[in-house]
Amino acid sequence: MYYDNHADSHAGSPSASGAITLDAVAQLLSRPEATPRYVVQLCLSAAAVSAASVPRLDVFELYHLYCADARQANGAAGRALRLGFFKEQTTAKVIARYVSRYFDSPRVVLVDPPEIVRALRHKFTALKDAGASPRRAGP
């Protein structure tokens, strides 16, 4: 699905081109009956995540890979590399198990609608060749 953030689109309905505005997505996700969305947090770092250190995986083509602000265990601000968006927590857990061959400690995180909208504006591109055997990636 293509998302468009142009003002000429009507909030809550597709534009003439068939695109859905990010504002419309935010409204849909903010409704009380909206299904919660989960992501797989691949890694968390104090510094920005380097695209050259993240392996290119086929699963990244199926879901949205992005960076987000997050808190580290010690409370310090950090950057998280996340893959989403999943309606079912169980699906996110399956993906987390799969990527654990490449990342030290992926975990499933519930995200709010504003983060989803921010994430849809930017896609992270992994650049590292994953090779034939899994290797741990890091920040």
N, CA, C and O of each residue as an XYZ file, in Angstrom:
556
protein
N       0.840     -1.170      0.000
C       0.000      0.000      0.000
C       0.883      1.229      0.000
O       1.924      1.239      0.657
N       0.496      2.251     -0.712
C       1.239      3.495     -0.817
C       0.602      4.523      0.096
O      -0.621      4.664      0.119
N       1.423      5.242      0.850
C       0.935      6.284      1.731
C       1.379      7.634      1.213
O       2.531      7.807      0.815
N       0.483      8.573      1.219
C       0.748      9.904      0.705
C       0.404     10.911      1.793
O      -0.634     10.784      2.443
N       1.242     11.891      1.999
C       1.002     12.885      3.036
C       0.674     14.250      2.441
O       0.940     15.278      3.065
N       0.102     14.268      1.248
C      -0.226     15.535      0.605
C      -1.543     16.089      1.133
O      -2.477     15.344      1.427
N      -1.596     17.409      1.246
C      -2.761     18.087      1.811
C      -3.989     17.981      0.919
O      -5.111     18.164      1.392
N      -3.792     17.686     -0.376
C      -4.950     17.645     -1.269
C      -5.765     16.362     -1.116
O      -6.825     16.232     -1.729
N      -5.299     15.434     -0.327
C      -6.064     14.214     -0.068
C      -7.050     14.474      1.059
O      -6.779     15.282      1.947
N      -8.166     13.812      1.032
C      -9.173     13.983      2.078
C      -8.857     13.051      3.231
O      -8.683     11.849      3.026
N      -8.781     13.589      4.443
C      -8.497     12.766      5.616
C      -9.590     11.729      5.775
O     -10.778     12.045      5.723
N      -9.180     10.499      5.968
C     -10.140      9.432      6.209
C     -10.604      8.718      4.971
O     -11.308      7.712      5.061
N     -10.213      9.230      3.782
C     -10.621      8.554      2.559
C      -9.488      8.586      1.553
O      -8.667      9.503      1.581
N      -9.426      7.614      0.671
C      -8.368      7.596     -0.321
C      -8.455      8.809     -1.242
O      -9.544      9.310     -1.519
N      -7.314      9.273     -1.709
C      -7.292     10.389     -2.653
C      -7.673      9.871     -4.025
O      -7.912      8.678     -4.212
N      -7.727     10.770     -4.968
C      -8.091     10.385     -6.325
C      -7.112      9.366     -6.888
O      -7.490      8.550     -7.729
N      -5.854      9.398     -6.436
C      -4.848      8.461     -6.940
C      -4.933      7.099     -6.259
O      -4.226      6.172     -6.653
N      -5.780      6.962     -5.250
C      -5.900      5.702     -4.533
C      -4.986      5.632     -3.321
O      -4.979      4.632     -2.603
N      -4.210      6.695     -3.086
C      -3.309      6.720     -1.938
C      -4.092      7.051     -0.675
O      -5.147      7.682     -0.730
N      -3.567      6.621      0.445
C      -4.161      6.939      1.742
C      -3.206      7.896      2.434
O      -1.999      7.656      2.461
N      -3.730      8.970      2.991
C      -2.855      9.925      3.663
C      -2.388      9.379      5.003
O      -3.054      8.542      5.612
N      -1.239      9.859      5.454
C      -0.751      9.459      6.765
C      -1.700      9.948      7.854
O      -1.853      9.296      8.887
N      -2.331     11.087      7.627
C      -3.317     11.576      8.598
C      -4.492     10.608      8.709
O      -5.007     10.373      9.803
N      -4.912     10.051      7.582
C      -6.011      9.082      7.597
C      -5.588      7.806      8.324
O      -6.376      7.217      9.064
N      -4.354      7.388      8.113
C      -3.843      6.206      8.814
C      -3.854      6.465     10.315
O      -4.286      5.615     11.093
N      -3.379      7.641     10.721
C      -3.353      7.993     12.145
C      -4.753      7.972     12.731
O      -4.950      7.472     13.838
N      -5.735      8.509     12.002
C      -7.113      8.511     12.486
C      -7.649      7.091     12.640
O      -8.303      6.775     13.634
N      -7.375      6.243     11.661
C      -7.844      4.855     11.730
C      -7.224      4.108     12.899
O      -7.907      3.367     13.605
N      -5.922      4.308     13.098
C      -5.226      3.598     14.176
C      -5.594      4.121     15.559
O      -5.437      3.413     16.553
N      -6.082      5.355     15.627
C      -6.425      5.970     16.911
C      -7.835      5.633     17.379
O      -8.201      5.949     18.511
N      -8.614      5.010     16.540
C      -9.979      4.642     16.928
C      -9.941      3.605     18.041
O      -9.057      2.749     18.058
N     -10.897      3.671     18.977
C     -10.920      2.715     20.094
C     -10.988      1.257     19.635
O     -10.448      0.372     20.299
N     -11.644      1.009     18.512
C     -11.783     -0.368     18.029
C     -10.591     -0.830     17.186
O     -10.575     -1.967     16.714
N      -9.605      0.029     16.995
C      -8.433     -0.338     16.190
C      -7.635     -1.446     16.869
O      -7.481     -1.464     18.091
N      -7.138     -2.356     16.064
C      -6.311     -3.452     16.559
C      -4.940     -2.908     16.941
O      -4.351     -2.147     16.173
N      -4.422     -3.276     18.100
C      -3.070     -2.834     18.476
C      -2.053     -3.329     17.441
O      -2.282     -4.337     16.773
N      -0.958     -2.633     17.316
C       0.092     -3.014     16.377
C       1.379     -3.310     17.143
O       1.750     -2.604     18.081
N       2.037     -4.368     16.713
C       3.280     -4.800     17.327
C       4.412     -4.676     16.318
O       4.191     -4.710     15.108
N       5.619     -4.532     16.835
C       6.819     -4.536     16.013
C       7.829     -5.469     16.664
O       7.707     -5.822     17.837
N       8.823     -5.859     15.885
C       9.951     -6.596     16.425
C      11.090     -5.590     16.543
O      11.560     -5.043     15.545
N      11.523     -5.356     17.771
C      12.669     -4.484     17.995
C      13.916     -5.338     17.800
O      14.194     -6.244     18.587
N      14.655     -5.040     16.751
C      15.812     -5.847     16.384
C      17.028     -5.527     17.234
O      17.751     -6.430     17.656
N      17.252     -4.255     17.484
C      18.371     -3.847     18.331
C      18.100     -2.468     18.897
O      17.273     -1.715     18.384
N      18.816     -2.155     19.966
C      18.694     -0.872     20.652
C      20.097     -0.373     20.909
O      20.949     -1.122     21.388
N      20.345      0.889     20.594
C      21.685      1.441     20.693
C      21.636      2.875     21.204
O      20.643      3.580     21.023
N      22.723      3.293     21.844
C      22.839      4.686     22.279
C      23.063      5.592     21.069
O      22.672      6.760     21.082
N      23.690      5.055     20.031
C      24.003      5.820     18.820
C      23.063      5.411     17.685
O      22.294      4.457     17.804
N      23.144      6.143     16.607
C      22.354      5.817     15.416
C      22.754      4.438     14.902
O      23.911      4.036     15.024
N      21.814      3.733     14.341
C      22.072      2.408     13.776
C      22.668      2.590     12.385
O      22.120      3.324     11.563
N      23.776      1.930     12.125
C      24.452      2.016     10.834
C      23.841      1.022      9.855
O      23.739     -0.168     10.150
N      23.436      1.517      8.693
C      22.860      0.640      7.663
C      23.867     -0.406      7.211
O      23.477     -1.504      6.813
N      25.151     -0.085      7.266
C      26.198     -1.011      6.841
C      26.355     -2.184      7.805
O      26.945     -3.201      7.442
N      25.834     -2.058      9.034
C      25.966     -3.145     10.013
C      24.740     -4.047     10.070
O      24.743     -5.047     10.789
N      23.709     -3.714      9.335
C      22.458     -4.475      9.372
C      22.360     -5.349      8.123
O      22.413     -4.846      7.001
N      22.215     -6.670      8.324
C      22.158     -7.575      7.171
C      20.872     -7.393      6.363
O      19.798     -7.168      6.919
N      21.005     -7.495      5.045
C      19.828     -7.461      4.168
C      19.146     -8.819      4.251
O      19.716     -9.836      3.855
N      17.940     -8.826      4.760
C      17.172    -10.070      4.898
C      15.900     -9.967      4.068
O      15.324     -8.887      3.935
N      15.467    -11.079      3.517
C      14.232    -11.099      2.724
C      13.033    -10.626      3.527
O      12.135     -9.989      2.975
N      13.003    -10.925      4.819
C      11.866    -10.543      5.659
C      11.707     -9.018      5.712
O      10.613     -8.518      5.972
N      12.782     -8.288      5.471
C      12.698     -6.822      5.481
C      11.902     -6.293      4.293
O      11.435     -5.155      4.319
N      11.745     -7.104      3.259
C      10.938     -6.705      2.111
C       9.444     -6.937      2.364
O       8.595     -6.357      1.687
N       9.141     -7.777      3.330
C       7.748     -8.106      3.627
C       7.117     -7.156      4.633
O       5.897     -6.990      4.660
N       7.953     -6.531      5.463
C       7.473     -5.646      6.525
C       8.237     -4.336      6.473
O       9.154     -4.175      5.669
N       7.864     -3.418      7.317
C       8.461     -2.081      7.307
C       9.614     -2.006      8.315
O       9.405     -2.179      9.516
N      10.818     -1.749      7.826
C      12.010     -1.611      8.654
C      12.270     -0.132      8.883
O      12.333      0.643      7.929
N      12.424      0.268     10.149
C      12.614      1.681     10.454
C      13.351      1.861     11.775
O      13.484      0.922     12.560
N      13.824      3.076     12.007
C      14.463      3.437     13.282
C      13.515      4.337     14.062
O      12.765      5.124     13.485
N      13.563      4.208     15.378
C      12.707      5.013     16.253
C      13.470      5.376     17.515
O      14.410      4.687     17.910
N      13.056      6.461     18.137
C      13.600      6.821     19.440
C      13.077      5.810     20.452
O      11.920      5.394     20.390
N      13.945      5.419     21.386
C      13.538      4.447     22.407
C      14.390      4.650     23.647
O      15.448      5.275     23.591
N      13.929      4.125     24.746
C      14.678      4.193     26.014
C      15.451      2.894     26.216
O      14.926      1.801     26.004
N      16.694      3.036     26.624
C      17.507      1.870     26.953
C      17.154      1.403     28.366
O      16.423      2.088     29.082
N      17.661      0.259     28.760
C      17.359     -0.310     30.078
C      17.748      0.638     31.215
O      17.093      0.661     32.257
N      18.804      1.411     31.016
C      19.249      2.347     32.056
C      18.496      3.675     32.024
O      18.802      4.579     32.801
N      17.510      3.799     31.130
C      16.713      5.011     31.040
C      17.240      6.044     30.070
O      16.569      7.041     29.803
N      18.432      5.824     29.538
C      19.027      6.768     28.589
C      18.315      6.675     27.240
O      17.787      5.628     26.866
N      18.315      7.780     26.533
C      17.709      7.815     25.203
C      18.556      6.990     24.248
O      19.778      6.925     24.381
N      17.904      6.371     23.299
C      18.615      5.562     22.316
C      17.846      5.489     21.016
O      16.809      6.130     20.851
N      18.372      4.694     20.091
C      17.730      4.458     18.800
C      17.459      2.967     18.673
O      18.323      2.140     18.962
N      16.269      2.638     18.243
C      15.876      1.248     18.063
C      15.647      0.982     16.579
O      15.078      1.809     15.867
N      16.094     -0.172     16.131
C      15.784     -0.634     14.786
C      14.606     -1.581     14.935
O      14.680     -2.570     15.664
N      13.514     -1.272     14.238
C      12.269     -2.032     14.406
C      11.711     -2.490     13.069
O      11.921     -1.862     12.032
N      10.995     -3.606     13.128
C      10.364     -4.196     11.965
C       8.892     -4.391     12.281
O       8.558     -5.012     13.290
N       8.012     -3.878     11.448
C       6.593     -3.991     11.741
C       5.769     -3.848     10.481
O       6.330     -3.689      9.397
N       4.546     -3.895     10.584
C       3.673     -3.782     11.753
C       2.790     -5.009     11.785
O       2.296     -5.448     10.747
N       2.587     -5.565     12.959
C       1.867     -6.819     13.102
C       0.603     -6.616     13.936
O       0.638     -5.979     14.988
N      -0.515     -7.165     13.453
C      -1.760     -7.124     14.221
C      -1.722     -8.146     15.346
O      -2.274     -7.923     16.424
N      -1.065     -9.268     15.082
C      -1.026    -10.373     16.040
C       0.338    -10.439     16.715
O       1.372    -10.451     16.046
N       0.333    -10.481     18.035
C       1.578    -10.599     18.784
C       2.280    -11.925     18.462
O       3.509    -11.990     18.431
N       1.499    -12.966     18.226
C       2.096    -14.269     17.928
C       2.882    -14.239     16.611
O       3.936    -14.866     16.507
N       2.386    -13.529     15.628
C       3.110    -13.392     14.363
C       4.423    -12.657     14.586
O       5.459    -13.056     14.053
N       4.384    -11.596     15.364
C       5.601    -10.839     15.671
C       6.612    -11.725     16.391
O       7.814    -11.612     16.149
N       6.142    -12.599     17.269
C       7.050    -13.501     17.994
C       7.728    -14.492     17.045
O       8.903    -14.814     17.222
N       7.002    -14.971     16.052
C       7.584    -15.886     15.064
C       8.692    -15.166     14.291
O       9.766    -15.728     14.073
N       8.434    -13.943     13.885
C       9.442    -13.164     13.159
C      10.629    -12.877     14.072
O      11.774    -12.928     13.622
N      10.380    -12.580     15.334
C      11.466    -12.325     16.292
C      12.363    -13.550     16.425
O      13.586    -13.421     16.494
N      11.765    -14.731     16.460
C      12.567    -15.959     16.542
C      13.427    -16.125     15.286
O      14.595    -16.505     15.370
N      12.845    -15.841     14.142
C      13.581    -15.954     12.883
C      14.782    -15.006     12.860
O      15.890    -15.431     12.535
N      14.581    -13.747     13.195
C      15.677    -12.772     13.115
C      16.680    -12.915     14.258
O      17.736    -12.284     14.225
N      16.371    -13.731     15.267
C      17.317    -13.931     16.365
C      18.594    -14.625     15.888
O      19.596    -14.635     16.603
N      18.563    -15.198     14.702
C      19.782    -15.765     14.116
C      20.738    -14.657     13.688
O      21.933    -14.895     13.513
N      20.209    -13.442     13.519
C      21.000    -12.320     13.023
C      21.186    -11.201     14.052
O      22.123    -10.409     13.950
N      20.296    -11.141     15.036
C      20.322    -10.074     16.040
C      20.357    -10.695     17.430
O      19.745    -11.737     17.667
N      21.077    -10.053     18.348
C      21.299    -10.620     19.681
C      20.037    -10.854     20.499
O      19.861    -11.933     21.064
N      19.171     -9.878     20.570
C      18.008    -10.055     21.444
C      16.782     -9.307     20.927
O      16.326     -8.344     21.545
N      16.248     -9.759     19.782
C      15.028     -9.111     19.295
C      13.874     -9.364     20.262
O      13.796    -10.415     20.897
N      12.990     -8.387     20.359
C      11.825     -8.560     21.239
C      10.620     -7.878     20.623
O      10.753     -6.965     19.809
N       9.452     -8.328     21.020
C       8.193     -7.784     20.510
C       7.784     -6.596     21.375
O       7.812     -6.659     22.604
N       7.403     -5.513     20.702
C       7.032     -4.269     21.376
C       5.698     -3.784     20.809
O       5.481     -3.820     19.598
N       4.821     -3.338     21.680
C       3.561     -2.712     21.264
C       3.861     -1.248     20.957
O       4.501     -0.568     21.758
N       3.407     -0.760     19.808
C       3.671      0.634     19.444
C       2.367      1.415     19.314
O       1.300      0.846     19.083
N       2.482      2.733     19.470
C       1.309      3.597     19.394
C       1.148      4.170     17.984
O       2.102      4.174     17.206
N      -0.055      4.656     17.649
C      -0.310      5.190     16.312
C       0.657      6.298     15.878
O       1.081      6.297     14.723
N       1.025      7.251     16.761
C       1.966      8.278     16.294
C       3.304      7.693     15.817
O       3.883      8.185     14.849
N       3.789      6.657     16.487
C       5.043      6.051     16.031
C       4.871      5.409     14.664
O       5.766      5.500     13.824
N       3.755      4.772     14.432
C       3.502      4.141     13.138
C       3.513      5.188     12.034
O       4.119      4.981     10.983
N       2.853      6.294     12.265
C       2.804      7.359     11.260
C       4.202      7.908     11.011
O       4.586      8.109      9.859
N       4.976      8.157     12.079
C       6.361      8.643     11.896
C       7.177      7.619     11.119
O       7.953      7.985     10.236
N       7.009      6.338     11.440
C       7.782      5.285     10.788
C       7.454      5.171      9.304
O       8.346      4.922      8.494
N       6.204      5.346      8.943
C       5.806      5.218      7.541
C       6.412      6.311      6.662
O       6.457      6.180      5.439
N       6.869      7.368      7.284
C       7.516      8.451      6.535
C       8.949      8.090      6.151
O       9.518      8.705      5.249
N       9.535      7.105      6.820
C      10.938      6.755      6.590
C      11.114      5.242      6.594
O      10.594      4.545      7.465
N      11.833      4.759      5.634
C      12.156      3.328      5.577
C      13.665      3.192      5.705
O      14.420      3.885      5.022
N      14.099      2.300      6.578
C      15.511      2.024      6.787
C      15.933      0.972      5.765
O      15.206      0.007      5.531
N      17.090      1.150      5.163
C      17.587      0.193      4.192
C      18.837     -0.481      4.739
O      19.852      0.176      4.969
N      18.765     -1.774      4.945
C      19.913     -2.554      5.406
C      20.872     -2.745      4.237
O      20.443     -2.988      3.109
N      22.166     -2.635      4.507
C      23.149     -2.702      3.430
C      24.122     -3.874      3.508
O      24.780     -4.195      2.518
N      24.222     -4.512      4.660
C      25.216     -5.570      4.844
C      24.766     -6.860      4.158
O      23.614     -7.272      4.293
N      25.676     -7.488      3.428
C      25.387     -8.774      2.804
C      25.218     -9.809      3.910
O      26.132    -10.002      4.711
N      24.082    -10.472      3.969
C      23.803    -11.446      5.037
C      24.613    -12.713      4.850
O      24.830    -13.442      5.818
N      25.066    -13.002      3.640
C      25.866    -14.190      3.403
C      25.075    -15.464      3.564
O      23.858    -15.439      3.750
N      25.773    -16.575      3.491
C      25.123    -17.880      3.569
C      24.790    -18.289      4.989
O      23.859    -19.063      5.209
N      25.560    -17.767      5.980
C      25.304    -18.161      7.361
C      24.968    -16.936      8.205
O      25.504    -15.853      7.971
N      24.088    -17.103      9.178
C      23.701    -15.990     10.025
C      24.879    -15.430     10.820
O      25.728    -16.176     11.307
N      24.913    -14.125     10.938
C      25.877    -13.437     11.787
C      25.122    -12.413     12.583
O      24.149    -11.834     12.099
N      25.553    -12.188     13.780
C      24.886    -11.209     14.638
C      25.131     -9.806     14.126
O      26.250     -9.454     13.752
N      24.077     -9.010     14.111
C      24.197     -7.610     13.707
C      24.095     -6.747     14.939
O      23.549     -7.155     15.963
N      24.609     -5.592     14.830
C      24.529     -4.664     15.956
C      24.512     -3.249     15.474
O      24.553     -2.990     14.272
N      24.452     -2.332     16.402
C      24.387     -0.920     16.048
C      25.609     -0.425     15.404
O      25.689      0.753     15.053
